[in-house]
Amino acid sequence: MDIKIVDVAAKAGVSPATVSRVLNNNNNVTSKTKDRVMKVIHELGYQPNAAAKNLRSQKTMAIGVIVPEINNSYYAEVIKGIENQAYAMKYKVIICDTSNNKEKELEFINLLMNKTVDCMILVTPMMSDEEICHWADMDYSIGIVGRYIHHDKVPCVHTDNVKFSKEVVNHLVEQGHREIAFLSGYADAIDSYERLEGYLKGLREHHIPFRPEWIENGNFNKQGGYEALKRLIEKKVSFTAIYAANDEMALGVYQACGELGIKIPEQLAVIGVDNNRISRYITPQLSTVNQPKMKMGGAIVERLIHQLENGEVTDNRVIILESQLIVRDSSRSLPQT
């Protein structure tokens, strides 16, 4: 009978990950648990797959990068930063586009972590913290861009979504706006939640009552922003400004406004996030939050490879980079009546 690691785990009453940690002499297992697992291993005559173990121990000099949507310019610039730094450190990059599908994300991480790469970078992953920590507990090297994970072996690079979202609301209020709508991103995206949190905090700080009808989901893409503005109009809710949680949705707002004859900024102020290249070339130029995308990509590669090659986690495992609100023509002062 071919004894597998799951058989050992079942008889020992632990997870397969715990058996793996015992086999790899991981210190995160108590001596009592380690003794129990080793006893079961001897009783069952379990033999670890030496070929698979050797495969995992051999360096490929490759980094896997999982992104939700490579066509989105935000992810494209993060990838560019990853590639630049990886190349400088003699590593190759393998890119996997999940098309915003969590099952596909899990398939990629299983495939790449077991066969192809030395480490993995997840850009705004859809997986839960628990799922990511599971892989890290199995001694796989993982880095995160755009999100914080509470695990001492997972380096993270992100910006303060709550802080800059409050700054967006502050700017719009200073321009005379008190009826501000918000376009959120994917339902499972942590950056969407945090930008919504900052928006709500901004309203509260200016004593503006929150109206649920001001919130619409634009799924972080142009078509979603276009449809979200149409829904806001159909609800006949009053608003003079829109904070879109990324520039892609803001472009959809521009398209819808063009069709509906709504003038920006005379009748509607618009602000996005990411400072995508096109934001400077549309008319009027889009006010937005500049995210240091390439810097974020480069920083995660540097931390992750240091950890991989030195076998230790750097003191600055979590890196929070500053964002900057860029005010352009799309959010100028509300006309006086």
C-alpha positions in Angstrom: 0.0 0.0 0.0 1.3 3.4 -1.0 1.2 5.5 2.2 0.7 9.2 1.6 1.2 12.3 3.8 -2.6 12.6 4.2 -2.7 9.1 5.7 -0.1 10.1 8.3 -2.0 13.3 9.1 -5.3 11.5 9.5 -3.9 8.9 11.9 -1.9 11.5 13.9 -4.9 13.8 14.1 -3.1 16.8 12.5 -3.2 18.6 9.2 -1.0 17.6 6.2 0.8 20.9 6.7 1.8 19.9 10.2 3.2 16.6 9.0 5.2 18.6 6.4 6.5 20.9 9.0 7.7 17.9 11.1 9.5 16.4 8.2 11.2 19.7 7.5 12.2 20.3 11.2 10.1 23.4 11.4 10.3 25.0 14.9 6.6 26.0 14.8 5.6 22.4 15.9 5.5 21.4 19.6 7.7 18.5 20.7 4.6 16.6 21.8 3.0 16.9 18.3 6.3 16.1 16.6 6.7 12.9 18.7 3.1 11.8 17.8 3.6 12.5 14.1 7.0 10.7 14.0 5.5 7.7 15.8 2.8 7.4 13.2 5.3 7.8 10.4 7.3 4.8 11.8 4.1 2.7 12.4 2.9 3.2 8.8 6.3 3.0 7.2 5.8 6.3 5.4 8.6 7.3 3.1 8.7 11.0 1.9 8.9 11.4 -1.9 12.6 12.1 -2.2 12.3 13.2 -5.8 9.6 15.8 -4.9 11.6 17.0 -2.0 14.7 17.5 -4.2 12.6 19.3 -6.8 11.4 21.8 -4.2 15.0 22.3 -2.9 16.5 23.1 -6.3 16.5 26.7 -7.2 14.8 27.7 -10.5 15.8 31.4 -10.2 12.2 32.2 -11.2 9.5 34.2 -9.4 5.8 33.5 -10.0 3.5 36.6 -10.1 -0.3 36.2 -9.8 -2.4 39.2 -10.8 -6.2 39.6 -11.1 -6.3 41.3 -14.5 -3.1 42.0 -16.5 -5.0 44.4 -18.8 -5.5 46.8 -15.9 -2.7 49.4 -16.1 -2.3 49.4 -12.3 -1.2 45.7 -12.4 0.9 46.2 -15.5 3.0 48.9 -13.8 3.4 46.8 -10.6 4.6 43.9 -12.9 7.0 46.2 -14.6 8.5 47.1 -11.2 8.7 43.4 -10.3 10.4 42.5 -13.6 13.0 45.3 -13.4 14.1 44.4 -9.9 14.0 40.6 -10.6 16.2 41.1 -13.7 18.7 43.1 -11.7 18.9 40.3 -9.2 19.2 37.6 -11.9 15.7 36.2 -11.6 13.1 35.4 -14.2 9.4 36.2 -13.9 6.4 34.0 -14.7 3.1 36.0 -14.8 -0.3 34.4 -14.2 -3.6 36.3 -14.9 -6.5 35.0 -12.9 -9.2 37.1 -14.6 -10.5 37.9 -11.1 -11.3 34.2 -10.5 -10.4 32.9 -7.1 -10.4 29.2 -8.2 -8.0 30.1 -10.9 -5.8 31.9 -8.4 -5.7 28.7 -6.2 -4.9 26.6 -9.3 -1.9 28.8 -10.2 -0.5 28.9 -6.7 -0.7 25.1 -6.5 1.0 24.6 -9.9 3.7 27.2 -9.5 4.7 26.6 -5.9 5.1 22.9 -6.4 6.9 22.8 -9.7 8.1 26.0 -11.3 9.3 28.9 -9.1 11.3 29.7 -6.0 8.8 32.2 -4.7 5.5 33.7 -5.4 4.2 37.3 -5.4 0.4 37.8 -5.0 -0.8 41.2 -6.2 -4.0 42.1 -4.3 -5.0 38.5 -3.9 -8.6 37.2 -3.6 -7.5 34.4 -1.3 -8.2 34.8 2.4 -5.4 35.5 5.0 -5.9 31.9 6.3 -5.3 30.4 2.9 -2.2 32.5 2.3 -0.8 31.7 5.7 -1.3 28.0 5.1 1.1 28.2 2.2 3.6 30.2 4.3 3.3 27.7 7.1 4.5 25.0 4.6 7.7 27.0 4.1 6.8 28.4 0.7 8.1 31.9 0.1 5.3 34.3 -0.6 5.1 38.1 -0.9 2.1 40.4 -1.1 1.5 43.6 -3.0 -1.5 45.8 -2.1 -2.5 44.1 1.2 -1.2 43.4 4.7 -1.0 39.8 5.9 -0.3 39.0 9.6 2.4 36.4 9.2 6.0 36.8 10.2 7.3 35.1 7.0 5.2 37.0 4.5 6.7 40.4 3.3 4.0 42.9 2.3 4.1 46.2 0.4 1.1 48.4 0.3 -0.2 52.0 0.6 -2.6 53.5 3.2 -5.9 53.3 1.4 -7.9 54.7 4.3 -5.6 57.7 4.7 -5.6 58.8 1.0 -9.3 58.2 0.7 -9.9 60.6 3.5 -7.7 63.1 1.7 -9.9 62.7 -1.5 -13.0 63.5 0.5 -11.3 66.5 2.2 -10.3 67.9 -1.2 -13.9 67.6 -2.6 -15.4 69.2 0.5 -12.9 72.1 0.2 -14.1 72.5 -3.4 -17.6 72.9 -2.1 -19.0 69.4 -2.5 -21.1 67.7 0.2 -23.0 65.2 -2.0 -20.2 62.7 -2.9 -20.8 59.3 -4.4 -18.4 56.4 -4.2 -17.7 53.7 -6.7 -16.2 50.6 -5.1 -14.3 47.7 -6.7 -14.5 43.9 -6.4 -16.6 42.6 -3.5 -13.7 40.6 -2.2 -11.0 43.1 -2.6 -9.4 44.4 0.6 -8.3 47.7 -1.1 -11.9 48.3 -2.1 -13.0 47.9 1.5 -10.3 50.2 2.8 -11.0 52.9 0.3 -14.7 52.7 1.3 -13.7 53.0 4.9 -11.6 56.1 4.2 -14.5 57.6 2.3 -16.9 57.0 5.1 -14.5 58.4 7.7 -14.0 61.5 5.5 -17.8 62.1 5.4 -18.0 61.7 9.2 -15.2 64.2 9.8 -17.1 66.8 7.8 -20.4 65.9 9.5 -21.9 64.8 6.2 -24.7 62.2 6.7 -24.0 59.0 4.9 -26.5 57.9 2.2 -26.3 54.3 1.1 -27.7 55.2 -2.3 -24.4 57.1 -2.9 -22.5 53.7 -3.1 -22.3 51.7 -6.3 -20.0 48.8 -7.3 -17.9 49.3 -10.5 -15.8 46.2 -10.3 -12.5 48.1 -10.8 -13.0 48.3 -14.6 -14.2 50.9 -17.2 -17.4 49.1 -18.1 -18.3 48.8 -14.4 -17.7 52.5 -13.8 -19.9 53.3 -16.8 -22.8 51.1 -15.6 -22.4 52.4 -12.0 -22.9 56.0 -13.0 -26.0 55.0 -15.1 -27.4 53.3 -12.0 -26.8 56.4 -9.8 -28.6 58.5 -12.4 -31.5 56.1 -12.5 -31.9 56.2 -8.7 -32.4 60.0 -9.1 -30.1 60.5 -6.1 -28.5 63.9 -5.9 -24.7 64.1 -6.1 -22.1 66.6 -7.3 -18.9 64.6 -7.1 -17.8 61.0 -7.6 -14.8 59.3 -5.9 -14.0 56.2 -8.1 -11.8 53.7 -6.3 -9.6 53.4 -9.4 -9.0 55.3 -12.6 -10.5 52.5 -14.8 -13.9 53.1 -13.3 -13.4 56.9 -13.6 -12.9 56.5 -17.3 -16.2 54.7 -17.4 -17.8 57.6 -15.6 -16.3 59.9 -18.3 -17.9 57.8 -21.1 -21.3 57.8 -19.4 -21.2 61.6 -18.8 -20.3 62.1 -22.4 -23.4 60.2 -23.5 -25.7 61.9 -21.0 -24.4 65.4 -21.6 -23.0 65.8 -18.1 -20.1 68.3 -18.0 -17.0 67.5 -16.0 -16.3 69.4 -13.7 -19.0 72.0 -14.2 -21.8 69.6 -13.3 -19.9 66.7 -11.8 -16.4 66.4 -10.2 -14.6 63.1 -10.6 -11.5 61.7 -8.8 -9.9 58.3 -9.4 -7.0 56.3 -7.9 -3.7 55.0 -9.4 -2.6 57.9 -11.7 -2.7 55.7 -14.8 -1.0 57.2 -17.8 -4.3 58.0 -19.6 -5.5 60.1 -16.7 -3.2 63.0 -18.0 -4.4 62.8 -21.6 -8.2 62.7 -21.3 -10.2 66.0 -21.2 -10.5 67.3 -18.6 -7.4 65.8 -17.1 -8.4 63.4 -14.3 -7.7 64.2 -10.6 -6.3 61.0 -9.1 -4.2 59.5 -6.3 -0.7 58.6 -7.5 0.2 55.1 -6.4 4.0 54.3 -6.5 3.2 51.1 -8.5 6.7 50.3 -9.9 8.3 51.1 -6.6 5.9 48.7 -4.9 6.8 45.9 -7.3 10.5 46.5 -6.9 10.3 46.6 -3.1 8.5 43.3 -2.8 11.1 41.5 -5.0 14.0 42.9 -3.0 12.5 41.8 0.3 11.4 38.4 -0.9 14.7 37.4 -2.6 16.6 38.6 0.5 14.5 36.4 2.6 14.9 33.5 0.2 18.6 33.7 -0.2 19.5 34.5 3.4 16.9 32.3 5.2 15.8 35.2 7.4 13.0 37.7 7.5 14.1 41.4 7.3 13.1 43.7 10.1 11.0 45.8 7.8 8.8 43.0 6.5 5.9 45.4 6.1 6.5 48.4 3.8 3.9 51.2 3.6 4.6 53.6 0.7 3.2 57.0 0.5 0.5 58.0 -2.1 -0.1 61.5 -3.3 -3.4 63.2 -4.3 -2.9 64.9 -7.7 -5.4 67.6 -8.3 -6.2 68.3 -12.0 -9.1 69.8 -13.9 -11.8 67.2 -13.2 -12.3 68.2 -9.5 -12.1 72.0 -9.6 -14.3 74.2 -7.4 -18.0 73.6 -7.5 -19.6 76.5 -9.3 -21.3 79.0 -7.1 -25.1 79.4 -7.5 
